[in-house]
Every structure is written in C-alpha cells, then in structure tokens.
Amino acid sequence: MLQQDTIAQFRAQLRGELISPDDQSYAGARKVYNAMIDRKPALIAKCADVADVIGAVRFGRENGLRVAIRGGGHNAGGLGVCDDGLVIDLSPIRYVHVDPAARAVRVGGGSTWGDVDHATHAFGLAVPSGIISTTGVGGLTLGGGLGHLTRKYGLTIDSLLSADIVLADGRVVVASPEENSDLFWAIRGGGGNFGVATSFLFRAHPVHTVCAGPMLWEMDQAADIMKWYREFIVSAPEDISGFFAFMTVPPGPPFPEALHMKKMCAIVWCCTGSMDQANPMLDPIRTYRRPAFEFFVPMPFPMLQGMFDGLYTPGLQWYWKADFVKELGDRAIDLHVKHGSQLPTMHSTMHLYPINGAAHKPTSNDTPWKYRDATWSEVIVGVDPDPANRDRIVTWAREYWQALHPFGAGGAYINFMMDEGADRIRATYGENYDRLSAIKAKYDPGNFFNVNQNIPPGTASGDSA
Ligand SMILES: Cc1cc2nc3c(=O)[nH]c(=O)nc-3n(C[C@H](O)[C@H](O)[C@H](O)COP(=O)(O)OP(=O)(O)OC[C@H]3O[C@@H](n4cnc5c(N)ncnc54)[C@H](O)[C@@H]3O)c2cc1C
C-alpha cells in the first residue's frame, strides 16, 4: 500500500499529471485500444518529458511497483497497462522533428505513426511502419514493424538509427551502432524489455504519393487468388507490396452497395511507383480473375496509412492469433478458405503480410528478429464492438489458428501475439533468445520491465533464469 504523502511527493515532482483511481480522468486513462483488456493500475504517470520518465522509473523501483510502459496503447494483449502497479504513460511525449537534408526523423516515445506520417509527408519522406495511423511508434518499432513499405525499405527496425533509453536504474543511455551497440541490437525486435525509449531517430525514405488500395474478389475465387498471390509476391519488384485479407465489405463508400456486408477476399496494394509502373504488374491478376471491385488510385501516403482508421476505432473487442509462414501450400489454402469464409463479425479478418524484398536483406541474427526467411506474417483477429460476441470471435480465431498452425514456421510476430506463454516467445526469437536474455541481464538484471513479451534476465553465457 502506498502512503498518501509518498504519492503526493511523486505528484509534486512530475511535470505531467499523476492519475489515481479517485481521479475523474482515471476511467479514460486506464483504457487501452483493445476493449477486452480491463486492468486497474494503482497510478498512471502521464510523463511530459524525460525527467518525468526517470522520476517514474525511480518511484516504481523504490516502491516495489509493477510497471507497464504505455506508448500508443495498441498492444493486443494490453501490455501498455497493468493491474495494481504504475503505468508510465508516454503519450504526452509526442513530437516529430524532420531533418530533410539528412533524411532523418527524431520522434518522441509517445508519438503515433499518424504523427510521423503527417510530419514527414510535408518533405516527401516516410518511415516504414504499419497499416494503421493510430498505432504507437514505441511498441511497433521495438517489436519490429511490418507494413506497406516493408518490401521496399524493410522492417521499421531496419530504418532505426538510434534511441534514447531510460534504464531500470534510472540512467539514460543512447542505443546506436556506436554507443551501447548490444542494447541497440536488442531493442530492434526485443520489445519493451530493456527500458523506456523516450525518443527514436529514424532514417526516412523518399515516399510521397503512392498508388494504392484494395482489390476484392468473390469468396469462390479465394483459392485461385491465394495461389496466384503466393507466386506473385515472392518475385514481384520491391516497389510493390500487397497484403492478402479475408474481409467483410463495410457498408459505406467507396464500396458499391451490392457488395456491402459480403464476405470476400482482398489484396490491399501499395506501389511506390507511378500508375504506369503499377498497372503492368497488376494487369495479369485483373485478366486472370477480374476483381469484383477495385479502388487502386494514386494517393498521398498518409491517406493510405489512415485508410482503416475509421473502421478500426479504439474500443473494439480484439482477440489475436498469429504465426510466421514460409510456404503456402494447397492444403493450407483450402483451410484458409474454409475458415476465412466463416468470418464471425464484420470487423474480423485474416491478413497475410509479406516479409520479403528488403526485409530479407538483414540476416536472421543481424537483429533479434529471427524470421527474416519467412514469407508472410499471418494474423487472425476476431474483432467486434459488442462484448456479448466475445466467445464467438475468440472461438473462430482459435479454431482457424489451430487448423493453420501446423503449416506455420514455428514462431509468430511478437506484436501480433497476446499472452501465449514463455515457449512461444522463445520460438519467436529462436537462437537469438539467449543473447537477448544475456543483454537483459546487463541492462535490467532485476527484470523490472516485465509487462511485455518477457525475456527474463539470463547469465552472461546466455542461460535465462
Ligand atoms: C489496429 C492495429 C493495427 C496494427 N497494425 C500493425 C501493423 O500494420 N504492423 C505492425 O508491425 N504491427 C501492427 N500492430 C501491432 C502493434 O505493432 C502492436 O500492438 C504494438 O505493441 C503497438 O505499439 P503501442 O506503442 O501502440 O502499444 P502499447 O500498448 O502502448 O505498448 C506495447 C508494448 O510496447 C512497449 N512500449 C511501447 N512504447 C514503448 C517505449 N516508448 N519504450 C519502451 N517500451 C515501449 C510496452 O512496454 C508494451 O510492452 C497493430 C495493432 C493494432 C491494434
């Protein structure tokens, strides 16, 4: 139990707000993106700057509190919040400074990707991220970062130049190729295990207008489309990317009314070249199986990044299951079509994100992100606004995943997993796990930062405790 005067002293030290259960803002401040998560921390420290983060880390340690770090609050398993302990909420540390000459972008640890896209677009630049603009830069980056620009420019971590980290003992260090290079290696995929990243420095790339959007086909063509897609995406030029999806057509523009609420399959494209470059690449699929609808047009990159924001608003129930996939055989395709045809709710979906092109250039131990040789990251998400549908979405996602898991590569993308236990985390990092565990022992020997896909500290030889 924390004494009131201890809390009062902490509150007085902070530039940002300290929220406790008696405060009116508590109910809103403890919510995360996934409404299935219902945790009640003892305190939420809205950190305004690095000094606040240092103070919060020290306060948590001195008072023996469990500590969660909150970036954008998007994590599927709700790792940005914990019961009873202290939430170090970085959302006020939100800024983006673009250096166009150096093509470098400095980003505050609590920023969202929408903040980054907005700032970089003005200079005709972009940093590879995900597919939804409200996702936090912190969690997505530290876990790897897969999205529309992965094939062209690699994972988000492949564009990370350095980060400022507040360690468990309150020290602030730079993690870069020159300084604390072991820590720099670990944060490029090892998640929030090593400290609080208060700022990130990214390399930006020349991306302004992209040719992008979905093509949709009837479900009875899904197997043919998947078979075409599995060949196309492994050999396509890096300028083009496309993720495969099973979806229910939302009842609104730009989709024609005749397709509203229909279960269909889709590929959502993004080409960094012009329409003249993109169309010859996509004409073969148009000829082979004419899409029932397509919305493939030139658009500013931030528009593509925000395309799904209105559909996937905060406060929905989400249940996630994931795997890496190397090969998509005919039997796996049959099972995909079977389960994909049974989407339980309008928001539920399955995505196959390509991991190839530039993402294959680093080796499987250049960063902790081992599955460089995978072809896709598969994610099955049961989603619905109504808590009464929880069992339906969970059962569908589990059954779908169980059917496909034998065809997976072993581990899963850490940012697409909920709480699946220590073995799944090990499987994800493979031979990189012991090195991560040894680095954890150096920078966080007491496992202070454990509200994450946890890698317990090991020994210098790499045996985890
Ligand atoms: C709708 C939706 C779409 C998504 N799309 C993609 C996608 O296209 N590509 C992709 O790769 N992922 C995607 N994700 C997954 C996303 O990468 C993870 O959910 C990620 O954890 C979100 O980061 P966050 O900062 O918002 O999360 P939070 O819930 O705030 O934090 C998640 C974890 O990251 C740690 N963390 C966050 N910020 C920091 C920091 N600054 N310093 C230290 N630790 C930190 C926390 O400790 C916690 O363990 C998506 C998620 C959602 C909900």
The ligand as an SDF file (V2000), in Angstrom:
LIG
                    3D

 53 58  0  0  0  0  0  0  0  0999 V2000
   -5.3690   -1.9740  -35.2030 C   0  0  0  0  0  0  0  0  0  0  0  0
   -3.9460   -2.4170  -35.1120 C   0  0  0  0  0  0  0  0  0  0  0  0
   -3.1780   -2.4780  -36.2560 C   0  0  0  0  0  0  0  0  0  0  0  0
   -1.8560   -2.8810  -36.2020 C   0  0  0  0  0  0  0  0  0  0  0  0
   -1.1390   -2.9410  -37.3500 N   0  0  0  0  0  0  0  0  0  0  0  0
    0.1690   -3.2840  -37.2970 C   0  0  0  0  0  0  0  0  0  0  0  0
    0.9570   -3.2690  -38.4680 C   0  0  0  0  0  0  0  0  0  0  0  0
    0.4910   -2.9550  -39.5530 O   0  0  0  0  0  0  0  0  0  0  0  0
    2.2520   -3.6280  -38.3720 N   0  0  0  0  0  0  0  0  0  0  0  0
    2.8180   -3.9830  -37.1880 C   0  0  0  0  0  0  0  0  0  0  0  0
    4.0110   -4.2730  -37.1610 O   0  0  0  0  0  0  0  0  0  0  0  0
    2.0770   -4.0200  -36.0570 N   0  0  0  0  0  0  0  0  0  0  0  0
    0.7840   -3.6680  -36.0840 C   0  0  0  0  0  0  0  0  0  0  0  0
    0.0260   -3.7120  -34.9450 N   0  0  0  0  0  0  0  0  0  0  0  0
    0.6040   -4.2660  -33.7400 C   0  0  0  0  0  0  0  0  0  0  0  0
    1.3840   -3.2220  -32.9850 C   0  0  0  0  0  0  0  0  0  0  0  0
    2.6840   -3.1520  -33.5330 O   0  0  0  0  0  0  0  0  0  0  0  0
    1.4990   -3.6260  -31.5250 C   0  0  0  0  0  0  0  0  0  0  0  0
    0.2080   -3.6920  -30.9810 O   0  0  0  0  0  0  0  0  0  0  0  0
    2.3590   -2.6500  -30.7400 C   0  0  0  0  0  0  0  0  0  0  0  0
    2.6320   -3.2230  -29.4770 O   0  0  0  0  0  0  0  0  0  0  0  0
    1.6640   -1.3400  -30.5500 C   0  0  0  0  0  0  0  0  0  0  0  0
    2.5270   -0.3830  -30.0050 O   0  0  0  0  0  0  0  0  0  0  0  0
    1.9260    0.7180  -28.9930 P   0  0  0  0  0  0  0  0  0  0  0  0
    3.0370    1.6110  -28.6100 O   0  0  0  0  0  0  0  0  0  0  0  0
    0.7050    1.3200  -29.5790 O   0  0  0  0  0  0  0  0  0  0  0  0
    1.4810   -0.2460  -27.8010 O   0  0  0  0  0  0  0  0  0  0  0  0
    1.4220   -0.1730  -26.2270 P   0  0  0  0  0  0  0  0  0  0  0  0
    0.2280   -0.9970  -25.8900 O   0  0  0  0  0  0  0  0  0  0  0  0
    1.4550    1.2120  -25.7220 O   0  0  0  0  0  0  0  0  0  0  0  0
    2.7510   -0.9000  -25.8060 O   0  0  0  0  0  0  0  0  0  0  0  0
    3.0140   -2.1860  -26.2160 C   0  0  0  0  0  0  0  0  0  0  0  0
    4.3160   -2.7290  -25.6920 C   0  0  0  0  0  0  0  0  0  0  0  0
    5.3880   -1.9470  -26.1740 O   0  0  0  0  0  0  0  0  0  0  0  0
    6.1470   -1.3990  -25.1230 C   0  0  0  0  0  0  0  0  0  0  0  0
    6.4090    0.0180  -25.4360 N   0  0  0  0  0  0  0  0  0  0  0  0
    5.6120    0.8670  -26.1160 C   0  0  0  0  0  0  0  0  0  0  0  0
    6.2260    2.0520  -26.2550 N   0  0  0  0  0  0  0  0  0  0  0  0
    7.4210    1.9370  -25.6370 C   0  0  0  0  0  0  0  0  0  0  0  0
    8.5110    2.8080  -25.4450 C   0  0  0  0  0  0  0  0  0  0  0  0
    8.4980    4.0550  -25.9500 N   0  0  0  0  0  0  0  0  0  0  0  0
    9.5890    2.3580  -24.7490 N   0  0  0  0  0  0  0  0  0  0  0  0
    9.6380    1.0910  -24.2720 C   0  0  0  0  0  0  0  0  0  0  0  0
    8.6150    0.2170  -24.4300 N   0  0  0  0  0  0  0  0  0  0  0  0
    7.5330    0.6440  -25.1100 C   0  0  0  0  0  0  0  0  0  0  0  0
    5.2960   -1.5450  -23.8870 C   0  0  0  0  0  0  0  0  0  0  0  0
    6.0560   -1.8350  -22.7710 O   0  0  0  0  0  0  0  0  0  0  0  0
    4.4380   -2.7360  -24.1910 C   0  0  0  0  0  0  0  0  0  0  0  0
    5.0970   -3.9100  -23.8040 O   0  0  0  0  0  0  0  0  0  0  0  0
   -1.2930   -3.2680  -34.9630 C   0  0  0  0  0  0  0  0  0  0  0  0
   -2.0780   -3.2090  -33.8120 C   0  0  0  0  0  0  0  0  0  0  0  0
   -3.3830   -2.7840  -33.8800 C   0  0  0  0  0  0  0  0  0  0  0  0
   -4.2180   -2.7630  -32.6490 C   0  0  0  0  0  0  0  0  0  0  0  0
  1  2  1  0
  2  3  1  0
  2 52  2  0
  3  4  2  0
  4  5  1  0
  4 50  1  0
  5  6  2  0
  6  7  1  0
  6 13  1  0
  7  8  2  0
  7  9  1  0
  9 10  1  0
 10 11  2  0
 10 12  1  0
 12 13  2  0
 13 14  1  0
 14 15  1  0
 14 50  1  0
 15 16  1  0
 16 17  1  0
 16 18  1  0
 18 19  1  0
 18 20  1  0
 20 21  1  0
 20 22  1  0
 22 23  1  0
 23 24  1  0
 24 25  2  0
 24 26  1  0
 24 27  1  0
 27 28  1  0
 28 29  2  0
 28 30  1  0
 28 31  1  0
 31 32  1  0
 32 33  1  0
 33 34  1  0
 33 48  1  0
 34 35  1  0
 35 36  1  0
 35 46  1  0
 36 37  1  0
 36 45  1  0
 37 38  2  0
 38 39  1  0
 39 40  1  0
 39 45  2  0
 40 41  1  0
 40 42  2  0
 42 43  1  0
 43 44  2  0
 44 45  1  0
 46 47  1  0
 46 48  1  0
 48 49  1  0
 50 51  2  0
 51 52  1  0
 52 53  1  0
M  END
$$$$
